[in-house]
C-alpha cells in the first residue's frame, strides 16, 4: 500500500529518499505493483514511492555510434525515435500494447522483466550498457555495467540511462500463438563489424538467455538448439523450443 509520494527535483534528493526502507522508484507507474511483488514487501505493508519524472532522465540522444536512452524514456518514445533500430521496434511492440507503452519506462521494464520480455531479449543481444547512480559518502557515483550482469541479480541501484550500439547489424525473430501474444520463442542476433556475433533467446524462464557470444556467427543454430534443452513450461515443450530457436537463429542471420 502506497502511503507516501515524493517528487524530487534532483538526483541527490531522489537517491537519499530511495535509501530509506520500504521506498521504491516510480517511473511510468505501470510496473510498480510487479516490482512490489518481486520484493520482500507484503501486499499490505506501507511503501513510499519516489517519482522520477522531474529528474530529466527522459531524453534520447545519438552520440557517435551509440544511442543513449534515459531511464524514464517510455517504450513508445523509444519506438518512435528515428534512431531506434527497426528490429528493436518489433521487439518493443511485442513487449506491451500501446496504452502500456505510453507509460512504461525502459528502465522499469528491465527491472521487472522475465524471460518472456522481448525488449530485454533484444537489449541483451545488443550488449546494452546500464548506468546506475549510487549515493555514497554524500556524493553521487555512477557505475556502468553490462545488461548481462544486471539481469540475473536485478541490482536495487537506480538506473539512469541505457546505451546501445548503432554501428551493428541487428535482427529479431519470434513465434507466438497469436500476433498479440508474447512469443513462445524469440531470438535476437547482433553482429559487429569485427565479426562478433551475439545471440539471445527469449520466451522462457526468469530472464532472457545468452546463447552465443563469439567472434563469428558460425554454429549459431546449434547454440540456439542446445540452449533450450530444458525449456519446458505450460506454453511449450523443450523439444519444440529447441527446434524453433534453431530456426529463428538461422532466420536472423539470413535477414541481416
PyMOL commands that set and color helices and strands:
alter all, ss='L'
color gray80, all
select helices_A, chain A and resi 11-18+32-38+75-80+86-95+98-101+106-112+118-125+147-153+220-227+238-254
alter helices_A, ss='H'
color red, helices_A
select strands_A, chain A and resi 2-6+23-26+47-51+60-63+66-70+129-136+139-146+158-165+168-175+185-192+197-202+209-214
alter strands_A, ss='S'
color yellow, strands_A
deselect
rebuild
show_as cartoon
